[in-house]
Amino acid sequence: MNTPLPRPAAAGVLSLRFNTVRAQTMSLVAPLSEADCQAQSMPDASPAKWHLAHTTWFFETFILERFEPGFPAFDPAYRVLFNSYYQGVGDQHPRPQRGLITRPGLDDIKAYRANVDQRMAAVLTQPHDSATQAELDTLLELGLQHEQQHQELLLTDIKHLLSCNPTDPVYHPQWPLAAVAPQPLHWCHFDGGTTHTGHSGDGFAFDNETPRHASLLQPFALASRLVTHGEWLEFIDGGGYTDPRWWMAAGWDWVRSQGAQAPLYWQQDGHPERHGGWTNFTLHGRLPIDPHTPVVHVSWFEADAYARWRSAQNGLPLRLPTETEWEHAAHSLGTQWAEGGNFLDSGALHPMPPARNAPRHQGLQQMGGDVWEWTSSPYTGYPGYRPWAGAVGEYNGKFMVNQMVLRGGSCATPRDHIRPSYRNFFPTDARWQFSGLRLAQDL
């Protein structure tokens, strides 16, 4: 049995959003050269050009092929070249070799996008019976959400690519962003009892956010804000990366095999008087560590080890929150759970200290934006979970193994793409995404 796709917004609203989202993607590649758009820095990342093509492939494959009269493929070879993992659609070009696709070139991909956009506009303005219109709108909403996911991936992949260049290129020349110290950390307490986890049924949600179900919580507390770069420096200086006591067995193996000494993109510049000599590569170039901003680009292994280390330092039962605890806390803020959050729309493209005027529940801040927050929860289906019907059912369910859940969105997430029930997921060693952490404790 499969889960039906969620009901979309009104058709006119979706058509306007289509134009907005597609234009946003193009604006993200505007600062890049053709060479920037071609290169692939590691197997887990994709070239910017591939992101442009794949998001277009999605609309051509799942919408135009289904709804356009006399559908002609823009180029039959693209069906394989720009398919990501949809086995139900057909073959895929190997992911680690996407950077080798030098042809079609960037201009060809831009022409592909323009062609599909023009044909999509025609399909969206054609009259359809109610059942066909409902199916079209549903797939269109999914395509827009999919492209917004790739907007974030595009930025994380660009950042990783540029970090490989010893000249430390600047993607977005805007710095400094802030000169404000974070507010002191305190603990926000939550009672135990029954809570409901999962999407409530209003608006769009992916299938992995359903079904909504009851969960039992013990009393717990969440830190009022995210862990900062300055606090992470204390972990480094305290021997966090050299003491196996704080690490899962697989995590310690990872530390030794990778020679990890700090989060991804950190380097020492020979000036120990300035934040231990550590610098951080950002989308604004390489800069000294800002101790006031949330730490970012840490793996689950690192986040879990930090929680264990900090617990020993503070004498408190500290840990990473479960995703149920995180969602319960986010819902305590109501519709303002992400108000004032630092998302892609802010243009900062870097985690920031919490806003002074952000709405709070007992002081709870930064639940939305800045960094994806690692949880202690493995990525599995909720009780009664069923994937969507058809090829789009491959979107989430088949990845429910060997991954951990992150919550809240980041500084590269579009604001209208995120919600309290949203479940991101990555392997325990992944850290090129904008991932950070917030501490929790038992009460």
C-alpha positions in Angstrom: 0.0 0.0 0.0 1.3 3.5 -0.9 0.6 6.9 0.6 -1.0 9.4 -1.8 0.8 12.6 -2.5 -0.3 15.6 -0.4 -2.7 18.2 -1.7 -1.0 21.1 -3.3 -1.7 24.9 -3.1 -3.9 26.6 -5.6 -2.9 26.3 -9.2 -2.3 30.0 -9.8 -0.1 30.2 -6.7 1.9 27.2 -7.9 2.5 28.8 -11.3 3.8 31.9 -9.7 6.0 29.9 -7.4 7.3 27.9 -10.3 8.8 31.1 -11.9 10.1 32.3 -8.6 11.9 29.1 -7.6 13.4 28.5 -11.1 14.7 32.1 -11.1 16.2 31.6 -7.6 18.2 28.6 -8.8 19.7 30.6 -11.7 20.6 33.5 -9.3 22.6 31.0 -7.2 24.9 30.1 -10.1 25.2 33.7 -11.4 28.5 34.3 -9.5 30.1 31.2 -11.0 32.2 30.7 -14.1 31.5 27.9 -16.5 34.5 26.0 -15.0 33.0 26.4 -11.5 29.8 24.9 -12.8 31.5 21.9 -14.4 33.8 20.6 -11.6 32.9 17.9 -9.1 34.9 18.0 -5.9 34.0 14.6 -4.4 31.7 11.7 -5.1 29.0 13.0 -2.7 28.8 16.4 -4.3 27.5 17.2 -7.8 28.5 19.9 -10.3 26.4 23.1 -10.3 25.6 22.4 -14.0 24.3 18.9 -13.0 22.0 20.5 -10.4 20.6 22.9 -13.1 20.0 20.0 -15.4 18.6 17.5 -12.9 16.0 19.8 -11.5 14.9 20.5 -15.1 14.9 16.8 -15.9 12.5 16.3 -13.0 9.9 18.6 -14.5 10.4 17.2 -18.0 10.2 13.6 -16.8 7.4 13.7 -14.3 5.2 16.5 -15.7 5.8 17.2 -19.4 6.1 13.6 -20.3 2.8 13.0 -18.6 0.8 16.1 -19.5 2.2 17.7 -22.6 0.4 16.7 -25.8 2.7 15.0 -28.3 5.6 15.2 -25.8 9.0 15.5 -27.4 12.1 14.8 -25.3 14.5 17.8 -25.5 17.3 15.3 -25.9 16.8 11.6 -25.3 20.3 11.3 -23.8 19.3 13.6 -20.9 17.0 10.9 -19.5 20.0 8.9 -18.4 22.6 11.7 -17.9 20.5 13.7 -15.4 18.5 10.9 -13.6 19.8 10.8 -10.0 18.5 7.6 -8.4 15.0 6.9 -9.9 15.3 3.2 -10.8 11.7 3.2 -12.0 12.5 5.8 -14.6 15.5 4.0 -16.1 19.3 4.0 -16.0 21.5 6.6 -14.4 25.0 7.9 -15.2 27.3 7.0 -12.2 27.2 9.7 -9.5 31.0 9.9 -9.0 31.4 10.7 -12.7 29.0 13.6 -13.1 31.9 16.0 -13.3 33.1 14.2 -16.4 30.0 15.2 -18.4 31.6 18.1 -20.1 29.1 18.0 -22.9 26.4 19.3 -23.0 27.9 22.6 -21.9 26.6 25.2 -19.6 24.9 27.1 -22.4 23.2 23.9 -23.5 21.9 23.3 -20.0 20.6 26.9 -19.8 18.8 26.4 -23.1 17.4 23.1 -21.7 16.0 25.0 -18.7 14.5 27.7 -20.9 12.9 25.2 -23.2 11.3 23.2 -20.3 10.2 26.4 -18.6 8.5 27.6 -21.7 6.7 24.3 -22.2 5.8 24.1 -18.5 4.2 27.5 -18.8 2.0 26.2 -21.7 1.0 23.1 -19.8 0.1 25.1 -16.7 -2.2 27.4 -18.7 -4.0 24.7 -20.5 -7.5 23.6 -19.3 -7.6 20.2 -17.6 -10.4 18.2 -16.0 -10.4 18.3 -12.2 -8.6 14.9 -11.7 -5.9 15.8 -14.2 -5.4 19.3 -12.7 -5.1 17.8 -9.2 -2.5 15.4 -10.3 -0.6 18.1 -12.2 -0.6 20.5 -9.3 0.5 17.7 -6.9 3.5 16.8 -9.1 4.3 20.5 -9.7 4.4 21.1 -5.9 6.7 18.2 -5.5 9.0 19.4 -8.3 9.3 22.8 -6.6 10.1 21.3 -3.2 12.6 19.1 -5.0 14.3 22.1 -6.6 14.5 24.0 -3.3 16.3 21.0 -1.8 18.8 21.2 -4.7 19.2 25.0 -4.1 20.7 24.1 -0.7 22.7 21.2 -2.2 24.0 23.5 -4.9 25.4 25.9 -2.3 26.9 23.2 -0.1 28.6 21.6 -3.2 29.9 25.0 -4.4 31.3 25.7 -1.0 33.1 22.3 -1.0 34.4 22.9 -4.5 35.8 26.4 -3.8 37.4 25.2 -0.5 39.6 22.9 -2.6 41.2 25.9 -4.3 44.3 27.1 -2.4 43.5 30.7 -3.4 40.3 30.6 -1.2 37.9 32.0 -3.8 35.0 34.2 -2.6 31.5 33.3 -3.7 29.6 36.0 -1.9 31.6 39.1 -0.9 29.8 40.3 2.2 31.7 40.3 5.5 31.6 40.9 8.4 28.1 39.8 9.0 27.8 40.3 12.7 29.7 41.6 15.7 27.3 40.6 18.4 28.0 38.0 21.2 25.5 35.3 21.7 23.2 35.4 24.7 24.3 33.2 27.6 23.1 29.6 27.2 20.3 28.5 29.5 18.0 25.5 29.6 14.4 25.4 28.4 12.4 22.8 30.3 9.7 20.6 28.8 7.3 18.3 30.7 7.0 14.7 29.8 3.8 13.1 28.5 2.2 12.2 25.2 3.0 14.4 22.2 2.2 14.0 18.5 5.0 13.8 15.9 4.7 14.2 12.2 2.9 16.4 9.7 -0.5 17.6 10.7 -2.0 17.5 7.2 -2.0 21.2 6.4 0.2 22.1 3.4 2.9 20.1 1.7 5.0 17.5 3.4 7.2 14.7 2.2 6.1 11.1 2.8 8.7 10.6 5.5 7.0 13.2 7.7 3.9 10.9 7.9 1.9 9.5 9.4 1.4 11.7 12.4 1.5 9.6 15.5 1.6 9.7 19.3 5.0 9.6 21.1 5.8 9.4 24.8 8.3 11.9 26.1 10.1 11.9 29.4 10.8 15.4 30.9 13.8 17.0 29.1 15.5 20.3 28.5 16.9 21.9 25.4 19.7 24.4 25.2 18.3 27.9 24.4 20.7 28.3 21.5 23.1 26.4 19.2 26.6 25.4 20.1 29.1 28.1 18.9 32.5 28.1 17.2 33.9 29.4 20.5 32.5 26.5 22.5 33.8 24.1 19.9 37.3 25.6 20.3 37.1 24.6 24.0 36.4 21.0 22.8 39.5 21.1 20.6 41.7 22.6 23.3 40.3 20.1 25.8 41.6 17.2 23.7 38.2 16.3 22.2 39.7 14.9 19.0 42.5 13.0 20.8 40.6 11.1 23.5 38.6 8.0 22.5 36.4 8.2 25.6 34.0 10.6 23.9 33.6 8.8 20.6 31.5 5.9 19.4 33.7 3.1 18.2 32.9 3.9 14.5 33.5 7.5 15.3 36.9 7.0 16.7 37.8 4.9 13.7 36.7 7.8 11.6 38.8 10.3 13.5 41.9 8.2 13.1 41.3 7.3 9.4 40.6 10.9 8.5 43.1 12.5 10.8 40.3 14.8 12.0 41.4 17.6 14.3 38.6 20.2 13.8 35.3 20.7 11.8 35.5 20.7 8.0 37.0 23.8 6.5 39.0 24.8 9.6 42.7 25.5 9.1 45.4 27.0 11.3 47.1 30.2 10.0 50.1 30.3 12.3 48.7 33.0 14.6 47.8 31.2 17.8 47.0 34.5 19.5 43.8 34.8 17.4 41.3 32.0 18.3 44.1 29.4 18.5 45.2 30.3 14.9 42.1 28.7 13.4 40.5 30.0 10.3 37.3 28.9 8.6 36.5 28.7 4.9 33.1 30.2 4.2 31.2 31.3 1.1 32.7 34.7 1.8 36.3 33.3 1.6 38.7 32.2 4.3 38.3 34.1 7.5 39.3 33.9 11.2 36.9 31.9 13.3 34.1 33.9 14.7 33.5 32.5 18.2 30.0 33.9 18.5 28.5 32.2 15.5 27.1 28.6 15.5 29.6 25.9 14.8 28.9 24.3 11.4 30.1 21.4 9.2 30.4 18.8 11.9 29.5 15.2 11.5 27.1 13.3 13.7 30.2 11.5 15.1 31.6 14.9 16.1 28.3 16.3 17.5 27.8 13.2 19.6 31.4 13.3 20.9 31.0 17.0 21.8 27.8 16.2 23.8 29.6 13.5 25.8 32.7 15.7 26.4 30.6 18.7 27.5 28.5 16.4 29.8 31.7 15.4 31.6 32.9 19.1 31.8 29.6 20.3 33.2 28.6 17.3 35.3 25.1 17.2 33.6 23.4 14.4 31.6 23.9 16.1 28.3 23.3 14.5 24.9 21.8 15.2 21.5 18.0 15.6 21.4 15.8 13.1 19.9 13.9 14.3 16.8 10.6 13.9 18.8 11.9 16.2 21.5 13.1 18.7 18.9 9.7 18.8 17.1 7.8 19.0 20.3 9.9 22.0 21.3 9.5 23.6 17.9 5.7 23.3 18.1 5.8 25.1 21.5 6.7 28.2 19.6 3.6 27.9 17.4 3.5 29.5 14.0 6.5 31.7 15.1 8.8 28.7 15.5 11.3 30.0 12.9 10.5 33.7 13.1 13.6 35.8 12.6 15.6 32.7 11.5 18.7 32.9 9.3 17.6 31.2 6.0 18.7 31.4 2.4 16.4 34.4 2.0 18.5 36.5 4.4 21.5 36.4 2.1 24.0 35.8 4.9 25.0 32.3 3.7 26.6 31.7 7.1 25.4 30.8 10.6 24.7 33.8 12.8 24.2 34.6 16.5 20.6 34.4 17.6 18.5 37.4 16.9 17.9 39.5 20.0 14.2 40.0 19.2 13.4 36.4 18.1 10.2 35.0 19.6 10.9 32.4 22.2 9.4 29.7 24.5 11.2 30.2 27.8 14.1 31.7 25.8 14.3 29.0 23.1 16.0 30.4 20.0 17.4 29.4 16.6 15.1 26.5 16.0 14.8 27.5 12.3 17.8 28.3 10.1 21.5 28.8 10.7 22.5 25.1 10.9 20.8 21.7 10.5 20.7 20.3 14.0 21.8 16.7 14.5 19.6 14.5 16.6 20.2 11.2 18.2 17.4 9.6 16.1 18.1 7.1 13.3 16.3 7.8 10.1 13.5 5.2 9.9 9.9 5.2 8.9 7.3 6.3 11.4 4.8 3.7 12.6 2.5 2.9 9.6 4.8 4.7 7.1 4.1 4.0 3.5 6.0 5.6 0.5 4.3 7.5 -2.2 2.9 5.7 -5.2 4.9 5.4 -8.4 8.5 6.4 -9.2 8.4 9.4 -6.8 8.0 6.8 -4.0 11.7 6.3 -4.3 12.3 9.9 -3.0 12.8 9.1 0.7 11.9 5.6 1.8 14.7 3.6 0.2 17.3 5.7 2.2 16.0 4.6 5.6 19.2 2.8 6.7 22.5 4.0 8.1 21.4 7.6 8.4 20.7 10.0 11.2 18.0 12.7 11.3 18.7 16.5 11.3 16.1 19.1 12.0 15.4 22.9 11.5 17.0 24.0 8.2 20.1 26.1 7.7 21.3 29.4 6.3 21.1 27.8 2.9 17.5 26.5 3.2 14.7 28.5 1.6 12.4 29.7 4.3 9.2 28.6 2.7 10.7 25.1 2.2 10.9 24.2 5.9 8.5 23.3 8.7 8.7 21.7 12.2 8.0 18.2 10.9 10.7 18.3 8.1 13.2 15.5 8.4 16.6 15.8 6.8 19.0 12.8 6.9 22.6 12.1 6.3 25.2 9.4 7.2 27.1 9.7 10.5 30.3 10.9 8.8 28.7 13.5 6.5 29.8 17.1 7.3 29.9 19.1 4.0 26.3 20.1 4.7 25.5 23.1 7.0 25.2 20.8 10.0 25.6 21.8 13.7 24.0 20.9 17.0 22.0 21.9 20.1 22.4 20.1 23.4 19.6 18.4 25.4 19.6 16.9 28.8 17.4 14.5 30.8 15.5 15.9 33.8 
